[in-house]
Amino acid sequence: MKILVIGSGGREHALVWKLAQSPHVTQMGCAPGNAGIARERVARNGRAVECINLGAEDLPGLLAFAQEKKIDFTVVGPDNPLALGIVDLFQQHGLKIWGVNRKAAQFESSKVFSQQFMAKYGIPTAAAGTFDEPAAAKKFAATLGGRCVVKADGLALGKGVLLCQSQREAETAVEEIMVGRAFGTAGARVVIQEFLEGTETSLHALCDGTTARLFPTSQDHKRALDGDRGLNTGGMGACSPTPFLTDLQLAGVARQILDPFLRGCAAEGIDFRGLLYPGIMLTRDGPKVLEFNARFGDPETQVYLTRLENDLVELLDASAGGTLARHELKWKPEASVCVVMASHGYPGRYAKGKIITGLDSASQLPGTKVFHAGTAWQEGRIVTQGGRVLGVTALGRDLRAAQAAAYAAVEAIHFEGAHFRRDIAAKAV
């Protein structure tokens, strides 16, 4: 089977790494990939994974490549190509592809759509309003005492969310997003939610249109600095499992969120085949959805796929083909922790081209896998190419052991200006 993975980040490296282990795979490419992905090998025959010089949003180019190379199965990592309709395009040309179609991608590409869907189908969420005019948005924020979350409606690389503790902060956030267009056209409309107190956790569920298979718990760390301070990022680290939900409580969350979600999709004619990733706040009043995403999380993918025992090719094929009910997910008992090493200045401006050393030493540590997120080859050396550079991931007998192993690997890696949080998994531990 020839497989094409679309994307270039840590999530895509984890997908390539896991898919390449399947005995079904004979050849694999990634568009555009990164320096770490280029070092992966197909387990069945030792063939190198090819990085293809095509952007994840170059839909015509990707289609032409898949047709020319007779790709058997395409796996889409990032949100943008899904929102642009790559799944619809490939299916129209008879190509097998995994990921949600354009209609289903609205759950992530429009926070307004998602908020209205949750209200309509009784999915527990924060009190919220949606606005396309700054004055009305500020007025609503005032009803919440300024303690609110202001979200750009469209895709903003995980950064279009501003947390506010006062009316002044809320008005500034509205101005930045709607008037200053800090996140471009994504900020033409905003969702303003009440500020929920509690423990935030990530859930993932693989869906095939009618069946959903829930993953174990994980926790992302969105803020840039220790102690959940600083700006929101795409994610500075993750851990799985977490102690915040028992198996019984997890099943309850599935009933409260996944069941009405699937009923709502059926009622709206949305064929959701792909990965549903709701961000959940565990409040005193029960779990509430902060937002829906329609693809694997990053860096959650890194901790999930290092724990997953199933053949990922078979699972994604079942998700795309509507046969997921035949499969049960199997997980290693070990815990996994991922620490993101980022460029100095991220999530703001940062320099590129910094030489990275210590990768081989870190990779040789027991239970450790270094996933590349923003790297490139330059004159025979691996250098930084993005804000989030590496996802240093380790398995351990429990969270404390996995955490220690991940940070031991981080200490072995060096590049100028490297920044990482030192408290990943601390709450869970």
Secondary structure, DSSP 8 states (H G I E B T S, - for coil): -EEEEEE-SHHHHHHHHHHTTSTT-SEEEEEE--TTGGG-B-TTT--B-EE-S--TT-HHHHHHHHHHTT-SEEEE-SHHHHHHTHHHHHHHTT--EES--TTTTHHHH-HHHHHHHHHHTT--B--EEEESSHHHHHHHHHHTTTEEEEEESS--TT--EEEEESHHHHHHHHIIIIIS-TTGGGGSSEEEEE---SEEEE--EEEESS-EEE---BEE--EEETTTEEEE-S-SEEEES-TTS-HHHHHHHIIIIIHHHHHHHHHHT---EEEEEEEEEEETTEEEEEEEESS--TTHHHHHHHHB-S-HHHHHHHHHHT-GGG----B-SSEEEEEEEE-TTTTS------B-B-HHHHHTSTTEEEEESSEEEETTEEEE-SSEEEEEEEEESSHHHHHHHHHHHHHH-B-TT-B--S-TTTTT-
